[in-house]
């Protein structure tokens, strides 16, 4: 197979980025509305920019330290000399994807509110177009980064498949580090502002949500953008490139050569094209119900997935049919498994979080007996909701492994080869799930824009009819945000498994002896326990961080209500900037400890327990983290819509 075929990645990147620019132009054509709406949108935009600027400064310090360490390791020959550069570029592109998404989101919020004053469909189109900018920017930059690195390593330095794959996996680590900081910092900001604003404004003062008299209302809207847009963009960028690069490495380990590396890249490009086509199916009527709004978004994503499945048939056949030891039809079924699993996880997340289905309706009904029963019901719902996504991923993993040539017959002399073939099936299933990320992320990033639009409509005093439309879009956004999180969690589980396998392969090559990865090995068993514990400790630290930051917001909002005369009468403006600054400082301060915990613990475990301990740690983290993430995401989404 010709290496020049890898230039196909540049074509996919160009299509995605050009489409993102076109969608940005569509959004910018709409007016931001009245002077009041423009002023509010500008305040949200300024707050989001200020936060990200300070967050990126903190991240740069971390990256400098890591790059110095990697450079030392490269000098002594422990890693490739390209690794420090790969780490930096991964982090840079991840941050850039999130930043671009945040910029368009803060530009589209007022435009969505103003478009909703004309019709529901126009409001939906503006919000979705802004989400499409984020979705296609993520996949476009991901494909561009992968293609550039392959070009440099293959044509510039004439490296072979295995070395290229193992080096490129490292820039996935850089993207992971950036996503970690973006997710943790942005998440602390958005939840602290949300909780602080509601506790004092809605509960104590009795004023509506998004009321302009609430000093924390701008911080709340800023948080939607830095957490659920910039953070999600960086997060899914990491999963997207991570799945492709891990499959690169597994393909090289399975001796599939450049064919095994080209298939995931080609599949991602096909997914971009299918996602572009799917966006044209998203439109709705003026009197659409929540069920109809959900249906139109689902139609676009399902169509893109179905088209990708059809196009993957000739793609897989022509790339893999002549590769020795590869079952092209089994690999094809693995791709189908990934696509179906992604859609199924999205559906079940929607089922447990949308107010058009019984679980959330029943949760809402429990409010008649007080807050305690709502809390208990939401926790129960979240716990039950873990069943479907976990079973879906388990089935996808088993089927992909077996049909691709994997076997658990350890007595066979061909065990290692067949095992690698099966693992390639799991990796390509992850790529299949994420191949239509462009449109999937567009439906997710749409949510915070719709949420902001509702807040701007309320603060600007727009008519009741407009507020009803933005409320409908906001409720839909709560569901799509939860669905997007479910998709991100499921894809992260498959990607993490593929990356774990890649790590094991690299470790075997470095240590030069066979690893004992059985659960009876004390190092593996202890690692599993530590990995499970790490998830709970990390969750506790981030929740504690939200609590501390929210307490500061509560104190500040109470102070302003008490000391600034005329706020409640509307004759004096609150000090919005102080709340934004409090959230910024609190989020940046509190994100350090949990972020470093996730980075330092694997290193310490590796020093104490060795490679086997790290494998156990990563395995325990993946399994426990998957269940915990689904539980928390779905409980939160259901509570949000139940209210």
C-alpha angles and dihedrals in degrees: 000000000000117000088217089075088076087072083076085084090067089056091055091047091050093050092049096046094044090050089049090053091049091051090048089054090052091053094047092054091069121084122247088224128225127010089257091054091049091050093051092046090050091052091051091047093049092049093049093048092048092051095048091047091057093042092053091050089056091047092051090061091053092047092050091056093047093046091052090052092047091047090054090049089050092051092053090047101249094120136020116277088237093061099085090051092046090052092052095047092049091054093044096052092044091054091044092054091052093044094052091048091051092049094054092043092055089046094050102046098082091037090055091051091048093046089050088059086067101040143332092243092055091051090050093049094051094047093045093047089055089050089050089057089058095043097049094040089058095050093039094053091042093055091042093053093047093047094048092051093048090049092051096045099040105035099023100043102014095231122172126244098264095049092045092051095047092047095047092051086068095066086056085062090054090051089048092053092050092046091050093057093041094049097044097042095041092044093053090048097050097044094044091052093044095049094042093049095048098043094057102025104041102023104035105024096032095224122140124267112272091019109162090226090069109094092209097052095096091047088052091054092044089053092057088060102042094042109031098031111028093031095046092046093054091044097052092041086061093048092046098052091034093059093049095046095045089052088049089057095044090048090054090048090051089053092244090133121196092338090064090049095046097053097067090046092049091046090053091052091050088049090056091054092047091048091053091053091046093058091067090065094063112098135110145196126258098254097041118152124224089262091054092047090052090047094055093052091045091050092058095047095043092048091051091050093047092049091048089052092053094047092047090066098072090032094058094040097054095041100043108024095091097039111115113244094009124121102211092190092050091050088050091054088050089056089051089050091055094048094047092045091053093052092044094051089049092051096049091046088053090048093055098041109033119093089223090074131068101249094064092036090055090047090053091050091057089068087081088075097045144270096295093064091047090054093047091046093049093051090048092049092050092050092050092047091065092072100073100046093045093048090047093053092044092052091045091051095048096045093044092049096049101041092048091060103273121146135182093209099120091179091069117099089220092056097115094049095046091045091055090048091054092048089052087058090055091049094049089048088059090050089049091052091050097038092095093043090125094073096030092056090044090061090048098047088048089071101069090045091054090046091052090046090057091050093049091048090053095045092046094051096238119173126283092251091057091048090052090054094047090046089054090049091045093051089049088049091055089057096043090048090053090045090050090050090050090051091047091050094048094046090046089055093055092041092049090052091051092047090048090055090048090052091051092051093050092045092052090053092049101045093043097217139082115275122227103223098164117128088240089068104099092218092056093043093049089046090054091053092047091049092052090047092049091061092055094044092048091049091049093050094050093046090048088051091054090048093053094045092046091051089056090051092049091052092048095048091048090050092053093047088051101042107030106076116218100023095119092045091051093239094112131046121235120236098255094171095063091058092047090050092048091052092047095051092042095049095047092047096046097043094065100073099048092041093052090045090061091049102040102042096065090050093050092046089050091053094047104034103020129221094323090056092051091050089052091047093051092045093050091047093050096050098042093038092052093055094041093049094050091047095050096041096050095043090053094046092049093048090049094054095037091063 
